[in-house]
Amino acid sequence: MARKKVTIVGAGATGGAMAQRLIERDVCDVVLQDDPQFAGTTHHGKALDESQAAAWEGFSHRITATDGWEETAGSDVVICTAGAPRKPGMSREELLNSNAAIVRAKVGEAARHSPNAVVMIFANPMDAMCHVAMQASGFPRERVIGQGGMLDSARYRYFVADALGVSPRDVYGFVIGGHTDTTMVPVVSQTRVGGVPLTDLLPSDQVQALVARAMRGGAEITELYKTGSAFYAPSSATVAMAEAVLLDQRRLMPCSVLHQGEYGIRDVFSGTVCQLGEGGVQRTFELPLTADERARVVKAAEATKDLVRLLEG
């Protein structure tokens, strides 16, 4: 049986963390691809450094690095992290034009060498970059997926768990809609803690405080780091998606997908619950939303459409 392969495009802090988490799960070979003009030999160093952990971590798959694309050929999953990270005070939308050019070039090359891959987008503004990736790759809806909701949901679940003093594993709550500080929608009405509605466990003002913190979770991290953005939680979220596809786990995960009628939204990438497995998105699910939550989800999609129009302009 052929070994699975994942290419991670961009070997910065996030790409490097993804590579480490993924290779140590020992489910696939990993290729770190980057441009020496910007990365120098850092990606080669990270691949060699992590390779030397195999004896103690116990993985037998290989992690390598490349400046080109031939070594990425035949990848099952391509994760695109390439692009500039957010700086303190910078919105994801400000990254639009510069990152679009990078994503377009990188995904185009990746798709040419791995025409059957599932492409996962991490670059920001994420929902708009999914449109760029779909256009550059020519791939169908099922094989272009945005990561945002996974990270936003992880933050939301942590904040809820911390407030209640329980394990995040027992908090079931999704963040859908857009992947920006203003357009993400934590679905409070469907959040459960051990099966109990969150609204039965905390008063409304505390719930809204948790929602507000989750919505600016990325900004909080950039303010604390001062010279960079989050990479531990984003890497965990993205690797969980990749593993679901590689192992056909058929997991239900909040991801950005091209909507074709979900919540009445069409032809724009936005977050909803997706079943991820072999081939990418196998099904989508609509959460039962309150009128306010639904309105915010629709508004998030409209905001992404505005960004896509700027790209097309």
Secondary structure, DSSP 8 states (H G I E B T S, - for coil): ----EEEEE--SHHHHHHHHHHHTTTSSEEEEE--HHHHTTHHHHHHHHHHTTHHHH---S-EEEESSSGGGTT-SEEEE--S----TT--GGGGHHHHHHHHHHHHHHHHHH-TT-EEEE-SSSHHHHHHHHHHHH---GGGEEE-HHHHHHHHHHHHHHHHHTS-GGGEE--EEE-SSTTTEEE-GGG-EETTEEGGGTS-HHHHHHHHHHHHTHHHHHHHHHSS----HHHHHHHHHHHHHHHTT--EEEEEEEEEESGGG-EEEEEEEEEEEETTEEEEEE-----HHHHHHHHHHHHHHHHHHHHHH-
